[in-house]
Amino acid sequence: MPSAVAHQELLSGFLAHLGNERRYSALTLENYARDLRKLFLLTATTPLADLRSHHIRRYIAQLHGQGLGGRTLARMLSAWRSFFNYLMRDHQLKDNPCAGLRPPKTPKLLPQALSPDEASRLMEMPATTPLDLRDKAMFELLYSSGLRLAELVSLDSGDMDFSDAAVRVTGKGNKTRIVPMGSHAVAALQAWLAVRAQIARTDERALFVGKSGKRISPRTVQLHLRQWGIKQGIASGVHPHLLRHSFATHVLQSSGDLRAVQEMLGHASISTTQVYTHLDFQYLAKIYDGAHPRARKKT
């Protein structure tokens, strides 16, 4: 039976490779680790060196039968493929059993977004305690600047430039970009910084901290945002990426400048950003159907 200790050693080496050489974020490393632990469970008594493509196909089919969608399986298969490439490079593995395999197809769904009214209502929640002020600053910044969750939690206090109303963000691939902040985000951040010292440890550089005084965790941000949305009466579950989608959709609806939205989101390819043009069309079509007398369906 393959040794769990051996698996853990290989996993640790792979994660170190991703963190040190590929500069992946801590959140991305957690996702890789979770996907690879799933692989180790599936392989059972089969050594990694003995795995072939038919084994991987069976695992993917098994997971698909358990209800995992195509997008999740694609991410998982990509993690496995990268892991085996690492084993071929550093541990003399001969073949990559994931090479050439594709996950089951899944329908392409457009990202959801809050309406402008819902976004405004979400941000209007009163904040009085230091933790409330922290939450309001985080959520205003997510919506104002379209940050990813990993980008938000990795911010340091020195990344803010209030004179230019901008924030320096380190995104995927360790790439840095400067993103503007709206006036509401600036005000919320300044209110948070005025009380941050009540919670943060004296040597902590993180902009946002948890109750322990250390850098806040992604999970804490997700939980607090969901609770905030419930309190504000927003029916759909609110999560950080929903605010990123809402930011992109609302900026595109107002400006029509796809290239600017691409730069602010930190997308390497504009094709990734173009999904928001479809969202914008849906919004315009809804307005048209509700306003144009010739568009209304006969009853």
CORLINGI-V889659 format. One record per residue. N is the residue number from 1. RES is the residue in one letter. SS is DSSP state (h for helix, s for strand, l for the rest). Layout:
<<N | RES | SS> <N | RES | SS>>
//
This chain:
<<1 | M | l> <2 | P | l> <3 | S | l> <4 | A | h> <5 | V | h> <6 | A | h> <7 | H | h> <8 | Q | h> <9 | E | h> <10 | L | h> <11 | L | h> <12 | S | h> <13 | G | h> <14 | F | h> <15 | L | h> <16 | A | h> <17 | H | h> <18 | L | h> <19 | G | h> <20 | N | h> <21 | E | l> <22 | R | l> <23 | R | l> <24 | Y | l> <25 | S | l> <26 | A | h> <27 | L | h> <28 | T | h> <29 | L | h> <30 | E | h> <31 | N | h> <32 | Y | h> <33 | A | h> <34 | R | h> <35 | D | h> <36 | L | h> <37 | R | h> <38 | K | h> <39 | L | h> <40 | F | h> <41 | L | h> <42 | L | h> <43 | T | h> <44 | A | l> <45 | T | l> <46 | T | l> <47 | P | l> <48 | L | h> <49 | A | h> <50 | D | h> <51 | L | l> <52 | R | l> <53 | S | h> <54 | H | h> <55 | H | h> <56 | I | h> <57 | R | h> <58 | R | h> <59 | Y | h> <60 | I | h> <61 | A | h> <62 | Q | h> <63 | L | h> <64 | H | h> <65 | G | h> <66 | Q | l> <67 | G | l> <68 | L | l> <69 | G | l> <70 | G | h> <71 | R | h> <72 | T | h> <73 | L | h> <74 | A | h> <75 | R | h> <76 | M | h> <77 | L | h> <78 | S | h> <79 | A | h> <80 | W | h> <81 | R | h> <82 | S | h> <83 | F | h> <84 | F | h> <85 | N | h> <86 | Y | h> <87 | L | h> <88 | M | h> <89 | R | h> <90 | D | h> <91 | H | l> <92 | Q | l> <93 | L | l> <94 | K | l> <95 | D | l> <96 | N | l> <97 | P | l> <98 | C | l> <99 | A | l> <100 | G | l> <101 | L | l> <102 | R | l> <103 | P | l> <104 | P | l> <105 | K | l> <106 | T | l> <107 | P | l> <108 | K | l> <109 | L | l> <110 | L | l> <111 | P | l> <112 | Q | l> <113 | A | l> <114 | L | l> <115 | S | l> <116 | P | h> <117 | D | h> <118 | E | h> <119 | A | h> <120 | S | h> <121 | R | h> <122 | L | h> <123 | M | h> <124 | E | l> <125 | M | l> <126 | P | l> <127 | A | l> <128 | T | l> <129 | T | l> <130 | P | h> <131 | L | h> <132 | D | h> <133 | L | h> <134 | R | h> <135 | D | h> <136 | K | h> <137 | A | h> <138 | M | h> <139 | F | h> <140 | E | h> <141 | L | h> <142 | L | h> <143 | Y | h> <144 | S | h> <145 | S | h> <146 | G | l> <147 | L | l> <148 | R | l> <149 | L | h> <150 | A | h> <151 | E | h> <152 | L | h> <153 | V | h> <154 | S | l> <155 | L | l> <156 | D | s> <157 | S | h> <158 | G | h> <159 | D | h> <160 | M | s> <161 | D | s> <162 | F | l> <163 | S | l> <164 | D | l> <165 | A | l> <166 | A | s> <167 | V | s> <168 | R | s> <169 | V | s> <170 | T | s> <171 | G | l> <172 | K | h> <173 | G | h> <174 | N | h> <175 | K | l> <176 | T | s> <177 | R | s> <178 | I | s> <179 | V | s> <180 | P | s> <181 | M | l> <182 | G | l> <183 | S | h> <184 | H | h> <185 | A | h> <186 | V | h> <187 | A | h> <188 | A | h> <189 | L | h> <190 | Q | h> <191 | A | h> <192 | W | h> <193 | L | h> <194 | A | h> <195 | V | h> <196 | R | h> <197 | A | h> <198 | Q | h> <199 | I | l> <200 | A | l> <201 | R | l> <202 | T | l> <203 | D | l> <204 | E | l> <205 | R | l> <206 | A | s> <207 | L | l> <208 | F | l> <209 | V | s> <210 | G | l> <211 | K | l> <212 | S | l> <213 | G | l> <214 | K | l> <215 | R | s> <216 | I | l> <217 | S | l> <218 | P | h> <219 | R | h> <220 | T | h> <221 | V | h> <222 | Q | h> <223 | L | h> <224 | H | h> <225 | L | h> <226 | R | h> <227 | Q | h> <228 | W | h> <229 | G | h> <230 | I | h> <231 | K | h> <232 | Q | l> <233 | G | l> <234 | I | l> <235 | A | l> <236 | S | l> <237 | G | l> <238 | V | l> <239 | H | l> <240 | P | h> <241 | H | h> <242 | L | h> <243 | L | h> <244 | R | h> <245 | H | h> <246 | S | h> <247 | F | h> <248 | A | h> <249 | T | h> <250 | H | h> <251 | V | h> <252 | L | h> <253 | Q | h> <254 | S | h> <255 | S | h> <256 | G | l> <257 | D | l> <258 | L | h> <259 | R | h> <260 | A | h> <261 | V | h> <262 | Q | h> <263 | E | h> <264 | M | h> <265 | L | h> <266 | G | l> <267 | H | l> <268 | A | l> <269 | S | l> <270 | I | h> <271 | S | h> <272 | T | h> <273 | T | h> <274 | Q | l> <275 | V | h> <276 | Y | h> <277 | T | h> <278 | H | h> <279 | L | h> <280 | D | h> <281 | F | h> <282 | Q | h> <283 | Y | h> <284 | L | h> <285 | A | h> <286 | K | h> <287 | I | h> <288 | Y | h> <289 | D | h> <290 | G | h> <291 | A | h> <292 | H | l> <293 | P | l> <294 | R | l> <295 | A | l> <296 | R | l> <297 | K | l> <298 | K | l> <299 | T | l>>
//
